[in-house]
Amino acid sequence: MRILTVIVALVALLSVNYVNADTDSTAVESFSDAYRAYQSAMEQQQAEDAVHYAKQALALASKETLSDADNYYALHYNLGNALRAADNLTAAIDQFETLQNWSEAQFGEYALETFALRTEVVAIKNTGKYAHSSASKLRDQLRSYKSLLNDLDDAKEENPAEAAAIYYSVLSLVSKSSKSPVRLSKLTKLLEEGIELAEAQWPDNDYRGLHLQVLLAKVHYASDDLDDAVALFSNVAERVDSALSYTHPWVLNAHASLVKAYSRMGEDELATQHCQLIGKMVPWDNEQDPTPIYRVNPDFPVAAARMGSEGYVRFEFDIDEQGFVVNPQVLANSGSSQFIEESLKAIEQWRYAPKFENGEPVLAQHNVVQLDFKLMP
């Protein structure tokens, strides 16, 4: 991916000693100092300092450095990232959109660099304070996702060398939407194309290709194509498990999804086997907190919806050594009493990677969650 190559190339240009992000700005007198200070600030999550040093790096960069298109792109991209990290989202959007216009002229409409900026803007507009809070906002969100998806075919034709990376950047972003912006049949087709491109351009165990398989498995599951979902989840679990010395969260998610799929297919024995595999997981951290791997939302009771009733249920529960939710207790609630019943049905299906202490699974107590029941306007 060219962006990463650019950043590595820029690092190689820097020859002066490391400058800490806390250094007074008057002591930063060169491009190299400013760039290193920017990197340090981002690593230490000092977002305001990162913005300051990203701007300084741009101001101090030589004309020769900025005349190189890759360098120009990387330095302006860095500023956009810093602004987003500082929660200055309006400025981040302006930065990315301005750079997008430049990228289209410099690299082309279907270049990976241009698509990366488009996905950044869409991602920002659909998170935080820009996230949809009404039906109209949700429609705007779905339109922005749909626009990216509609351009994938042209990107594959116009830029085949980077098509796999473009498909992945768009499809992995769209997967985060609460609702599919296109019909599931079209989303299935695009994911299949993305997997085909990934297999042609990347190594077998490249995480991006495996992630696309996970996403396609979820679409098959949502479409009730359970056999196809099971085949993909099983393939991902086997390939990731064989490549790592610990149990990756994707593997846990795959096993949890297989439990659900086999249960729906009436294959209780196979479902039990995957429950047992989750319980035998190898932690990626000896001191590991519980990690959610499978959740379902509660159904909205029809009677409550007809009455226009809204509310919430707040639970406390434990997570046992196998990752099951146990001992759920209602702490507070409002609205229809049916909200409690539906919430209990939902959380009893949740699965977690268990808590680990000294490498051993233990009971995780006093977990609190609130489930909100709201009607769309």
Secondary structure as UniProt FT lines:
FT   HELIX           2..13
FT   TURN            21..22
FT   HELIX           25..27
FT   HELIX           31..43
FT   TURN            44..45
FT   HELIX           47..60
FT   HELIX           63..67
FT   HELIX           69..85
FT   TURN            86..87
FT   HELIX           89..106
FT   TURN            109..110
FT   HELIX           112..125
FT   HELIX           128..130
FT   HELIX           135..150
FT   HELIX           152..158
FT   HELIX           160..162
FT   HELIX           163..174
FT   TURN            175..176
FT   HELIX           184..201
FT   TURN            204..205
FT   HELIX           207..222
FT   TURN            223..224
FT   HELIX           226..243
FT   HELIX           249..264
FT   TURN            265..266
FT   HELIX           268..279
FT   STRAND          291..294
FT   HELIX           302..306
FT   TURN            307..308
FT   STRAND          311..319
FT   TURN            321..322
FT   STRAND          324..334
FT   HELIX           338..347
FT   TURN            348..349
FT   STRAND          351..353
FT   STRAND          355..357
FT   TURN            358..359
FT   STRAND          360..362
FT   STRAND          364..373
//
